[in-house]
């Protein structure tokens, strides 16, 4: 028996992924929509669930992992909203409300990276861990994860993509692409930042292009900051920019160099290849994490 069905939405800056499943091994429907304007995308998402319910039966809940910033305060009038985002047309948009209204089921809501972290904890590279980081490097840069077995929340939610990392203006004169902070991590190392700096998308460059040494350095700086503050048992790197197979080893090497033997743990000193890793769920981490949130 496959069990009850749940809906999942991964709301990304480039695409919305939707799924109905009872688990990773029993997926009954999936769909992808380009992230156009809310008035276009949200009706598409609702119609996908309506049609799937007609064919396969009711949902027991829906999980939504969204790009941010988002409002996770359940006592706030804007709970379930995307708030002041760099993504054009998406500021102050309610994601949770329309789904609750349309289907009358519980809706779990969190950042896309926290959702991916939940998925990796349940089925992927973070199984058996209680403190880990998930970073996604793509249209934007986001970070989340768990500390002591609890998903990271606090005043709002982690905004690791907007941490400040040192930039040597002689080596990298690019002043950054973030509309809020200029040369924060996202402003220097996201996919749009790479394209703005070099005039071509990351996919246009081979492994020897200087873009990658710079990218590895910025991402390694961020990881070292997180190692020294959160002390994660593992760091998982996902997102479109990380699809370059040669980038992960470059980042690991730079992490070791920057830490300079300061953190005396075999996990870093001799097992770095299993410490800084790709998602166990691959590109499905976000959508399966949203499914896991609905199930939990």
Secondary structure, 3 states (H helix, E strand, C coil): CCCCCEEEEEECCCEEEEEEEEECCEEEEEEEEECCCHHHHHHHHHHHHHHHHHHHCCCCCEEEEECCCECCCCCCCCCCEECCCCCCCCCCEECHHHHHHHHCCCEEEEEHHHHHHHHHHHHCCCCCCCCEEEEEECCCEEEEEEECCEECCCCCCCCHHHCECCCCCCCCCCCCCECCCECEHHHHHCHHHHHHHHCCCHHHCCCCCHHHHHHHHHHHHHHHHHHHHCCCCCEEEECHHHHCHHHHHHHHHHHHHHHCCCCCCHHHHCCHHHCEEECCCHHHHHHHHHHHHHHC
